Amino acid sequence: MTQTPMAQPMIRTRGLTRHFTRQKQTIEAVRGLDLEIAAGELVAFLGPNGAGKSTTLRMLTTLIAPTSGSAEVVGHDVVRERAAVRRSIGYVGQGNAAGHQQRGRDEIVSQARAYGMTRSAARVRAEELLAAFDLTEHADRPVSTLSGGQRRRLDVAIGLVASPPLLFLDEPSTGLDPQNRVNLQEQVRRLHQDLGTTIVLTTHYLEEADALAGRVVVIDHGEVIADDTAPRLKSTLGDLISLGFADPSYAVAAAARAERIDGAQVSVDGTDLTVRVAHGRDLASGLVTDLPAVGAPVSRIEVVGPTLDDVFLELTGRSLRETSTSTDTELEGAAA
């Protein structure tokens, strides 16, 4: 029986590494990254500042060269075929792409012309993108007068001028208020679902990775420490049952009962008891029913599912929210 050949991945890296020299010390920003991303995926690179997320994107988009290893993007080598890579992708960096004194419409038209479109085709494409990102009524205003959310949507529109099959978004929601962050996430979700665009984004927002990505790649100190769907990553930890009692002795008695649950992690803090256990939501009601029988009536109960921050804490021993003071961008400013 003839087998159908596997589709070529959008991104394939092998041993991808980037070192920087800072104050005469070598810093390993990315260490031996092996990664494959298929067409149609929406993948989030999650990690604290300085973890190597942005450095990875900058190598994949040919903005900086790897120190060692290899990477192919849309079938093209990022070192030997830089121009072909750039023609095949869209990239939205952390800074605003548009000139502050330019009009949004003009910036999109200029980008389209840079891709070789005729003037009329560039104008048509600009109107399509302005409408898609709800920017038509703001298109003739100087970019500096737009809100943060409007400017970020304009950045994404500029990145999509050439209808790339692959779009990179580097910290797309940084600096946005919660409402604009949600609006931008909806735009990203629509690009992925309606147009089938393969999207790779970096973020340190746990909620953003959880809400958007079909796959989460957790990076720390330049290395991939986890790679899976968000639900599967979280399912390895179990739910957290938090119980409150009127007296510390009740919490101690309840802990003795909870420790009989297979695989439970139990801790007591004064009148509070926490139990981390798989399928905690299903076990919580039975635990509460049993506790009065051992002299530990429950005053309060809360059951919370694990977060991606819990996953990071389990993997590294520290919270993902404990971000580094040195960012990828600062490292990239150092001499290679």
Backbone torsions as a table, in degrees:
resi	resn	phi	psi	omega
1	MET	NA	130.8	-179.0
2	THR	-79.4	129.6	179.6
3	GLN	-89.7	140.6	175.9
4	THR	-74.1	129.0	-178.4
5	PRO	-64.0	146.2	179.0
6	MET	-67.8	140.0	176.7
7	ALA	-65.0	143.0	-179.8
8	GLN	-68.3	132.9	179.3
9	PRO	-67.0	152.4	175.2
10	MET	-67.0	-37.6	-179.5
11	ILE	-134.1	133.8	173.2
12	ARG	-140.5	124.2	176.1
13	THR	-123.6	149.6	176.4
14	ARG	-136.9	114.3	178.0
15	GLY	60.1	29.1	-174.8
16	LEU	-66.1	125.3	-172.3
17	THR	-139.1	142.3	174.4
18	ARG	-140.0	123.4	177.3
19	HIS	-109.5	149.1	171.8
20	PHE	-128.2	151.9	174.6
21	THR	-105.8	124.2	-179.1
22	ARG	-135.7	119.9	-178.0
23	GLN	51.4	46.1	177.0
24	LYS	66.1	13.9	175.7
25	GLN	-114.5	141.0	178.5
26	THR	-87.3	126.2	179.7
27	ILE	-112.8	125.8	178.8
28	GLU	-89.4	94.7	-177.8
29	ALA	-73.6	-38.4	176.4
30	VAL	-134.6	132.5	-172.1
31	ARG	-123.7	105.0	169.4
32	GLY	54.8	50.3	-175.7
33	LEU	-76.1	120.8	172.3
34	ASP	-111.7	120.0	-172.3
35	LEU	-152.6	142.0	170.3
36	GLU	-133.0	133.2	177.8
37	ILE	-127.1	124.4	-176.1
38	ALA	-85.4	160.2	176.1
39	ALA	-59.6	136.8	177.4
40	GLY	88.7	-2.5	179.6
41	GLU	-80.9	153.5	168.3
42	LEU	-119.7	108.1	-170.9
43	VAL	-116.5	132.7	175.5
44	ALA	-107.5	128.2	168.6
45	PHE	-90.2	115.0	-174.0
46	LEU	-113.8	135.6	177.8
47	GLY	171.0	165.8	179.9
48	PRO	-70.4	167.3	174.7
49	ASN	-58.1	138.3	-179.8
50	GLY	85.5	4.0	-176.3
51	ALA	-77.0	-20.9	-177.8
52	GLY	115.1	4.3	-177.4
53	LYS	-63.1	-55.0	-176.7
54	SER	-67.7	-35.2	176.7
55	THR	-61.5	-40.7	177.2
56	THR	-61.1	-46.6	179.4
57	LEU	-62.6	-38.7	-178.3
58	ARG	-68.9	-29.8	172.5
59	MET	-71.0	-43.3	-177.4
60	LEU	-67.8	-24.5	179.2
61	THR	-98.4	8.9	175.3
62	THR	71.9	12.5	179.6
63	LEU	-73.9	-29.4	171.0
64	ILE	-135.5	152.9	-178.3
65	ALA	-91.4	147.2	174.7
66	PRO	-65.8	151.2	170.4
67	THR	-73.1	-39.3	176.2
68	SER	-157.7	173.6	-177.0
69	GLY	84.9	-174.4	-176.4
70	SER	-141.7	158.6	175.9
71	ALA	-150.5	137.1	172.8
72	GLU	-119.1	132.8	-179.9
73	VAL	-125.0	121.3	-174.5
74	VAL	50.5	39.7	175.7
75	GLY	83.1	4.0	-176.6
76	HIS	-117.4	139.8	178.5
77	ASP	-72.4	132.5	-173.6
78	VAL	-72.4	-15.7	178.2
79	VAL	-97.0	-49.7	-174.8
80	ARG	-82.3	-22.4	-174.7
81	GLU	-129.1	52.0	-175.9
82	ARG	-59.3	-43.9	-177.3
83	ALA	-63.3	-41.2	179.7
84	ALA	-65.7	-38.6	175.9
85	VAL	-60.6	-47.7	-175.4
86	ARG	-65.4	-31.8	177.1
87	ARG	-70.9	-18.3	-171.9
88	SER	-101.7	-3.1	-173.0
89	ILE	-130.3	163.3	164.9
90	GLY	-116.5	147.4	-177.4
91	TYR	-140.4	127.1	175.7
92	VAL	-119.5	108.3	-178.1
93	GLY	-81.0	-174.1	-176.9
94	GLN	-74.5	-30.5	178.9
95	GLY	-86.7	163.5	178.2
96	ASN	-70.3	134.8	-175.9
97	ALA	-81.9	-26.4	-173.1
98	ALA	-91.2	146.5	174.5
99	GLY	-66.6	135.1	-172.2
100	HIS	-64.4	-28.9	-178.2
101	GLN	-94.9	-0.6	180.0
102	GLN	-90.1	158.6	174.8
103	ARG	-84.4	146.0	-178.2
104	GLY	-57.1	-43.9	-179.7
105	ARG	-61.2	-43.9	-178.6
106	ASP	-63.4	-37.9	-179.7
107	GLU	-64.2	-40.9	179.0
108	ILE	-67.9	-42.4	179.1
109	VAL	-61.8	-43.0	-179.7
110	SER	-62.0	-40.8	178.9
111	GLN	-65.0	-40.7	179.0
112	ALA	-64.7	-40.0	177.7
113	ARG	-64.2	-35.9	178.4
114	ALA	-64.3	-26.5	176.6
115	TYR	-84.6	2.4	174.9
116	GLY	96.0	8.3	178.9
117	MET	-73.8	150.6	173.0
118	THR	-68.0	164.4	-177.6
119	ARG	-61.2	-41.9	-178.8
120	SER	-67.9	-41.2	179.0
121	ALA	-65.7	-36.7	179.3
122	ALA	-64.3	-40.1	179.3
123	ARG	-66.8	-41.2	178.0
124	VAL	-61.7	-44.5	-179.8
125	ARG	-64.2	-38.8	178.7
126	ALA	-61.7	-43.1	-179.7
127	GLU	-66.3	-36.5	177.2
128	GLU	-60.5	-46.2	-176.6
129	LEU	-72.2	-38.0	177.2
130	LEU	-61.3	-41.5	178.6
131	ALA	-67.9	-41.8	-177.4
132	ALA	-62.8	-31.6	-177.1
133	PHE	-107.9	20.2	175.1
134	ASP	55.1	45.4	-177.2
135	LEU	-119.0	1.7	-173.1
136	THR	-57.0	-44.9	-176.4
137	GLU	-72.0	-13.0	179.7
138	HIS	-107.0	4.3	-167.6
139	ALA	-66.5	-25.2	-176.3
140	ASP	-101.4	11.3	175.6
141	ARG	-90.7	148.2	172.3
142	PRO	-59.0	142.4	-177.0
143	VAL	-57.3	-34.4	-178.1
144	SER	-63.0	-18.7	-178.9
145	THR	-93.0	-4.0	-179.9
146	LEU	-80.3	154.6	175.1
147	SER	-71.7	167.0	179.2
148	GLY	-58.7	-41.5	179.2
149	GLY	-66.4	-39.7	178.6
150	GLN	-65.8	-40.7	178.8
151	ARG	-65.4	-38.3	-179.5
152	ARG	-68.6	-38.1	176.4
153	ARG	-65.2	-36.2	176.1
154	LEU	-64.6	-39.9	176.6
155	ASP	-56.8	-46.5	-179.2
156	VAL	-65.4	-40.6	178.4
157	ALA	-59.6	-42.9	178.3
158	ILE	-62.3	-38.8	178.9
159	GLY	-66.5	-18.1	-176.9
160	LEU	-103.4	6.7	-175.0
161	VAL	-52.1	-44.3	-175.1
162	ALA	-89.8	14.7	-178.6
163	SER	49.8	54.8	-175.3
164	PRO	-69.3	146.6	175.0
165	PRO	-73.1	-16.4	-176.7
166	LEU	-133.6	128.0	-178.8
167	LEU	-123.1	129.1	175.4
168	PHE	-104.4	130.8	177.9
169	LEU	-124.6	115.0	-177.5
170	ASP	-99.0	108.8	-179.2
171	GLU	48.5	58.7	-172.5
172	PRO	-63.6	-25.8	-174.5
173	SER	-101.3	0.9	-177.5
174	THR	-60.2	129.7	177.1
175	GLY	86.8	-3.9	-179.7
176	LEU	-89.5	148.6	173.9
177	ASP	-74.3	164.8	-174.5
178	PRO	-54.6	-40.1	-178.7
179	GLN	-65.8	-46.1	179.1
180	ASN	-67.2	-30.9	177.7
181	ARG	-64.6	-44.3	178.1
182	VAL	-64.0	-42.6	179.8
183	ASN	-61.1	-42.9	179.4
184	LEU	-66.1	-38.5	177.6
185	GLN	-60.9	-38.0	177.5
186	GLU	-63.8	-39.6	177.5
187	GLN	-63.6	-43.0	179.2
188	VAL	-63.8	-43.4	179.7
189	ARG	-62.0	-38.5	179.7
190	ARG	-67.2	-41.0	176.8
191	LEU	-57.2	-43.6	-177.0
192	HIS	-70.3	-47.6	-173.4
193	GLN	-77.7	-42.8	-174.0
194	ASP	-84.7	-36.0	-176.1
195	LEU	-104.6	-10.8	-180.0
196	GLY	71.8	19.7	180.0
197	THR	-67.2	132.5	171.1
198	THR	-76.0	128.0	-174.7
199	ILE	-127.3	131.2	172.8
200	VAL	-121.3	122.6	180.0
201	LEU	-128.8	150.0	172.3
202	THR	-105.1	147.3	178.1
203	THR	-161.7	153.6	166.7
204	HIS	-115.1	10.5	174.2
205	TYR	-87.7	113.8	-179.2
206	LEU	-59.5	-43.7	-175.9
207	GLU	-65.3	-34.8	-179.3
208	GLU	-66.2	-46.6	178.0
209	ALA	-62.1	-41.2	-178.2
210	ASP	-65.8	-41.2	-174.4
211	ALA	-76.7	-34.7	-170.5
212	LEU	-97.9	-43.7	-161.9
213	ALA	-85.5	136.4	169.4
214	GLY	-78.2	-17.0	-178.6
215	ARG	-146.0	136.3	-178.7
216	VAL	-119.7	124.9	175.0
217	VAL	-108.4	112.3	-177.7
218	VAL	-91.9	125.1	-176.9
219	ILE	-119.1	135.5	175.6
220	ASP	-146.2	133.9	-179.3
221	HIS	51.4	39.7	174.3
222	GLY	79.1	6.2	-177.9
223	GLU	-126.1	148.6	173.7
224	VAL	-78.1	121.4	179.8
225	ILE	-109.0	-9.4	175.3
226	ALA	-162.6	147.4	-177.8
227	ASP	-154.1	103.4	-178.0
228	ASP	-171.0	-177.6	172.2
229	THR	-72.5	154.4	179.7
230	ALA	-60.5	-44.5	179.3
231	PRO	-60.1	-39.5	-179.0
232	ARG	-70.6	-38.0	177.2
233	LEU	-61.2	-41.8	-178.0
234	LYS	-75.3	-29.3	-176.3
235	SER	-67.2	-18.6	179.9
236	THR	-71.4	-14.8	-174.3
237	LEU	-99.5	-28.7	-175.9
238	GLY	85.9	172.9	-178.9
239	ASP	-88.2	157.4	178.1
240	LEU	-105.7	116.6	176.1
241	ILE	-98.5	121.6	179.4
242	SER	-112.9	123.2	-176.7
243	LEU	-121.5	139.1	175.8
244	GLY	-115.6	145.9	-177.1
245	PHE	-132.8	161.0	-179.2
246	ALA	-76.3	-21.0	-174.7
247	ASP	-143.1	142.9	179.1
248	PRO	-58.1	-31.2	179.7
249	SER	-65.2	-30.7	176.9
250	TYR	-66.4	-40.8	-179.9
251	ALA	-63.1	-39.0	178.6
252	VAL	-65.4	-44.4	178.4
253	ALA	-63.2	-39.9	178.9
254	ALA	-65.9	-36.3	179.3
255	ALA	-63.2	-39.9	178.7
256	ALA	-61.8	-37.4	177.3
257	ARG	-70.3	-43.3	-176.9
258	ALA	-65.9	-30.9	-179.0
259	GLU	-65.9	-13.1	177.1
260	ARG	-82.0	-8.7	177.5
261	ILE	-76.6	127.8	-176.6
262	ASP	-60.5	124.8	176.0
263	GLY	81.0	4.4	-176.8
264	ALA	-75.5	139.9	171.0
265	GLN	-106.7	118.0	-169.3
266	VAL	-118.8	136.1	174.7
267	SER	-143.4	146.5	-179.5
268	VAL	-119.8	136.0	175.7
269	ASP	-137.1	94.2	-178.5
270	GLY	65.5	-116.3	179.8
271	THR	-94.5	7.8	-177.7
272	ASP	-110.2	141.2	177.0
273	LEU	-126.2	132.5	174.0
274	THR	-120.4	139.1	-179.6
275	VAL	-130.6	116.7	174.3
276	ARG	-100.3	119.8	-175.2
277	VAL	-156.9	146.9	176.4
278	ALA	-62.4	140.4	179.6
279	HIS	59.1	36.7	-178.5
280	GLY	-58.9	-33.4	179.6
281	ARG	-60.5	-36.9	-179.1
282	ASP	-76.4	-28.3	-175.4
283	LEU	-90.2	-17.6	-171.1
284	ALA	-60.9	-45.1	-176.1
285	SER	-64.0	-40.2	178.1
286	GLY	-65.0	-37.5	179.3
287	LEU	-65.0	-43.9	179.7
288	VAL	-63.4	-38.3	179.0
289	THR	-66.2	-36.5	-176.7
290	ASP	-76.2	-29.3	-169.2
291	LEU	-64.8	-37.7	176.8
292	PRO	-58.2	-29.3	-179.2
293	ALA	-67.5	-22.9	178.1
294	VAL	-104.6	18.6	176.1
295	GLY	76.8	33.0	-177.7
296	ALA	-138.2	69.5	178.0
297	PRO	-63.9	140.5	-174.7
298	VAL	-88.4	132.9	175.9
299	SER	-95.8	-29.3	-176.3
300	ARG	-150.9	144.2	175.8
301	ILE	-142.5	141.2	174.9
302	GLU	-145.0	135.5	177.9
303	VAL	-120.4	124.0	-176.2
304	VAL	-126.6	132.5	175.5
305	GLY	-72.7	157.9	-179.8
306	PRO	-68.9	151.8	177.1
307	THR	-109.9	169.9	175.1
308	LEU	-65.9	-27.0	174.7
309	ASP	-66.1	-36.8	174.9
310	ASP	-62.7	-39.0	177.9
311	VAL	-61.6	-46.5	-179.3
312	PHE	-63.5	-40.9	178.6
313	LEU	-61.9	-41.1	178.9
314	GLU	-65.3	-37.3	-176.5
315	LEU	-78.0	-33.4	-170.2
316	THR	-119.9	-15.1	-176.6
317	GLY	82.7	7.3	176.5
318	ARG	-142.7	161.2	-177.1
319	SER	-77.3	144.7	175.2
320	LEU	-63.5	-24.7	-178.6
321	ARG	-76.1	-10.4	176.1
322	GLU	-82.5	75.8	-172.2
323	THR	-78.5	152.8	178.8
324	SER	-75.2	153.0	177.1
325	THR	-80.2	-19.4	179.2
326	SER	-97.1	127.4	-176.9
327	THR	-100.0	165.2	176.9
328	ASP	-57.7	-40.8	-177.2
329	THR	-62.5	-39.7	178.2
330	GLU	-63.2	-39.5	178.7
331	LEU	-63.6	-39.5	-176.4
332	GLU	-68.7	-17.0	176.2
333	GLY	-79.7	-11.8	179.0
334	ALA	-78.1	160.9	179.4
335	ALA	-72.7	136.4	-179.3
336	ALA	-80.4	NA	NA
